[in-house]
Amino acid sequence: MPREARAFWIPSPGEGEIRVADLPEPGPGEVVVRTVCSGVSRGTETLVFQGRVPENQREIMRAPFQDGSFPGPVKYGYLNAGVVEHGPPDLLGRTVFCLYPHQTRYVVPADAVRPVPDGVPAGRAILAGTVETAVNALWDAAPLVGDRIAVIGAGMVGCSVAGVLAGFPGASVQLIDIDPARAKVAAALGVEFASPDEARDGCDLVVHASATEAGLARALELLAPDGEVIELSWYGDRRVTLPLGEFFHSRRLTVRGSQVGAISPARRGRRSFADRVGLALRLLADPKYDALVTGESPFADLPRLMPRLAADGAALCHRITYEEDRCSASPSATTS
């Protein structure tokens, strides 16, 4: 088994490089995983790449297997699918998902990986971390049958939320974004699309994921009396203002934060992190989620790719492939 790997690091904000990593000898209860694909989440990862993690959030925002610290040098990432090369017999040779950064091989505890169900390709399994965020948000939101729901912000998280909601009984779901090109993604997910100006009001629930001040203000405007906004955006080091006059009090509106770092209180006593990511992977059996992968590049290109992704507002999840084993690309993917 190779004792060396290569990993993507951010030595300082706005810079990337590939470094050699020495793999430790796996101990009892550990697995060696050969990466097949990883995913770059344009939202959080590009904020990290640009060095925009607030100082008071640097411990909170650490990824499970992050090396280094913000703003750099840091090895960061959390969307990884690979094959177990060494480990317990029930995992050996299995495709697994792990919250691991961009690295060709790695050693982690066996309970840190989750087997990918049959019928879910590795190239789609990298979305499990984002679909897991959507699952947690909807545990927080607790939508009801027949609800009128808006999702503002058609990035990775917003699209994942819309995709999960598309199967909710009787719900009317509208995905809202300023980019009209997102209408094609909404159609693939099975939900309606609207611009912010055309969005339907009178919503029982709005999930906000645009990470913009204007989007959050619009979320409040779309609510019916006693409605609720679930805030999923992460603003990094930016401050936002919110119009809490106008209808906020008279309509008895609510804004509630949701964050994937903890299980929703609604399920905390009955579901584990493994249960949550396992559910996300089962949901990814639906090929509609391939619409969230908007590009593909080889691992060696990451240092040159990250600055482009940080500037590309059209990107959702960019898939990274590794030389020894390529992911099958979805029809919507393009090679950079």
N, C-alpha and C positions, 0 to 999 in steps of 0.2 A: 504494500500500500504506500502511495506517495506520502512523504513526510513534510512536504512543502505545499503551500497554496499561494494564491495571489488575491489581494484584496484592494478595494477602492477606498481611498482615504481623501479627506478634505484637510490639507495641511494648514490652510488659512482661508478666510472667506473669499469665495469666488475662484478658488483654485482646486483642482483635483489631480490625483496621481494614483498609479497602481504600485502597490508595495508587496514585497514577498513576506509571507507569514509562515512561521514554523508551527506545524500542527503538533499538539501534545499527544502523547500516547493515550488512547482511549482507556478509561478505567471501567470497572464494573458499573453497569447501568448507564453507559454512555454509548452514543452512536457516532459514526463517521458518515457524513452526508456529502455526496458529490453534487454540486449545484447544476441543475438543468436550465432553470430560468430564474431571474429575479425581476422585480418591478420597481420602477421609479415613480413614486407618488409625487406628482408635480407640485401639489400644495405644500405639504409639510417638508418634504425633502429639499425643495428649492429654497424655502426659508432657511433651513439649516445650512445649505450650500452658500447662501448669501450672508451668513453670520447674523441672522435676525432673531435668534432666540433670546428673549429678555433674561437678564442676569438672574432675576428672582424665580425664573421658570426652568433653569438649566438642569436641576435635579429631577424635577417633575417630568420633563420632556425627554429624559434618557430612554433610548430604545432598549429592549431586554438584553441584547448582546452587543451593545455599543462598546467600542473601545475609544479611549481618549475622552476629551471633554469639549464642550462648546466654549468659544466659537471654533476652536481647532488647536492642534490636529485632532480629528475625530473620524472614526469609522462608523457610519450611520446607515440604517436601512432596516426594513422589517417585512419585506414581501419576497419570500424565497421558497422555491420548490425544487426538490432534488431527490436523489435516489440514495437509500441507505446502503453503504458498502460494508459496514461492520457494525454489529450490534446484536440484539436479541433475535432469535430465529423468527419470531412473528413480525419483525420489521425488516429483516434482511431482504434487500432487493425491492422493497416497497417504495413507491413515490410518496413523499411526505411534504407537508408545508411547515415552515418554521419562520418565526419572527427574527430572521437573521439578516445582516447587511449583505452587500454585494461582495461575495468571496467565492473562489472556485471550489474549495472544500472546507469543511469545518467540523469540529467536535463539540457536541452538546449533550446534556442529559437526555435520555430516551424519552422522558415525559415532556420535553420541550418541543417534540415534533408530533405532528398529527397526520395519520395516514390519509391520503387523498382517495376518495371513493372511486371505484371503477366507473368509467364513463366521464370523469372530469379530467381533461388533459392538463398537463403541467403548466402549459401556457395560459390557461384560464385559472388554475389554482392559485397563482400569485395574487389574485384579487381577493383572496380570503380575508386578509387583514382589513380591507376596506369594507367588504360586505359584513364582516363582524362588527365594525363600527355602526353600520346601518341597523343591524339586529339590535345592538344595545340601545341605540337611539329610539327605536320603536318599542322596545321594552319600557323605556322612559315615557314615551308619548302615549302608549296604550290607546291607539285609535279604536273607534267603535264601528260596527257594521253600518255602512251607508254614509260615513263621514265625508265631508267635502274637505279635501286636503291639498295644500300647495307645498311644493318643494322649491325653494328659491336657491339657485346656484347649481348649474349643471356641470360641476366638476366631478371628480371621482366619487366623493362622498355623497353629494346630492344625487348623482345618477344611481348609485348603489341603493340609496333610500327609495328612490322612485321605482327601481326594479323590484325591490322586495314588496313595496306597497301595491304594485300592479296586480298582485294575486290576492289582494285583500277583499273579502266579500262585500259587494255593493258600494265600495268606495269610489268616489270621483277624484282622480289624481291628476294634478297639473304640474308639469315641470317647467320652471320659469327661469329664463336666462336672457341676457342682453345680446347674446350671439345667436342669430337665426340659424346658423349651421347646426346648433344643438337639437333642432327639430328632428333631424335624422336619427340621432341617438335616442330621443324620446320615443319615436315610432318603433325602433327596434326593441325597446324595453316594454312597450305596450301601454304607454301613458300619453296624455295630451301634452302639447307644448304651447307656451305663450310667452310673449315679451312682457316685461314688467308693466307696461302701460295697458296691455290687453288682458292681464290676468283677472280671473274671476274673483270677486270678493265674497264676503259671507262665509269664510272658511271656519270650520270647527278647529282645525289644526294647521299650522304652518311650520314646516321644518326649514330652518334657515342654514344654508351652507355656502353662501357666496363670499364670505369674509370681507364684505363691504358694508360701510355705514349706510349707504343708500338701500342696500338689500334688506338690512335689518329694519330700517324705517318702513319700507314697503311691506314687510312681513306683518307689522302691526296694523297697517292700513287695511290689509286683506282679511283680518279676523272679524268674525261675528262676535256679538256680546258673549262674554265669558270664555272666549277662545284662548288658545295657548300657542306661543311660539316655542319650539324646541331649538335652542341655539347650538349648532354643531361647529360653527366657524372657529378657527384659531387665528388670531390677529397678529401673532408674533409680538413685536415691540410697538405696534400701533395702538393709539387710543381712539375710541369712537364715541360720538355723542348720539343720544337717542331722544326723540321727541316724546317725553312722558307727560306732556300736557295734552291738549286736544282731546282725543277719545280714550286715552289710556285708562283713566280712572272711571269715567262714566260707563264705559263698556266692561269694566272689571277684567282687563286683559292681564295675561301672565307671560313672562319671559323666563324660561328655565334652561339652564345649561345641561348639556349631556357630554360625557367624555368617556372614551373607551378604556381608559386606564383602570376603571373599577366596574364591576358588574352592577347593572342597574339595581337600585334598592328593591324594585318590584320583583326581582328574581334572585337577589343575592343569597338568600338562604336555601335556594333550591337548584341553582345552576352554577357550574364552575366555569373557569376560563376555557377548559377543554371542551365542555358542552357547547359553549358559545361559538368557538371556532369550528367545531364539528358541524354545527347547524349551518354556518356560513358555507362550508365546503359542500354540504348536501344541496344547498340552494344553487350552487354553481354548476350543478348538473344541467341547468338550463342554458343553452347556447346563446341566449339573448345577451348575456353578460360579455360576450366577445366584443360588443360594440364599445366597451370601455377601454379596450386596448387600441391606441391610436398610432402606434409606431413600434419599431423593433430595431435593435442595433446590437452588435457584438460587444462583449464585455470590454475588450481592448479599447473601444471608442469612448468609454465613460468619461475620461478626463476632458475630452473635447465636446462631448454631448451635453454635459450638465449645464454649461453656460447658455446653450441654445434652448434647453428645456425651461430654464428659469425665465427666459424672455418670450416663450411661446405660449400665448394665452389659449391656443386651440388644443393643446395637448391634454390628454387625460392620464392614462397609465401608459408609460413607455416600457416595453418589455426588453429585457437584456438577455441575450443568449450566450451560451458558453461553448467553446470549441468542441468539446468531446461529445456533446449531445445537444441538438437543436430542438427547440419547441416547434410544434406545428403552428404556423401563423394563421390567425383568423382572417377572413376575407377583408376585414376593415383595416388590417395592419399594413403599414408601409415600412420599407427599410430606409433608414437614414444613411 
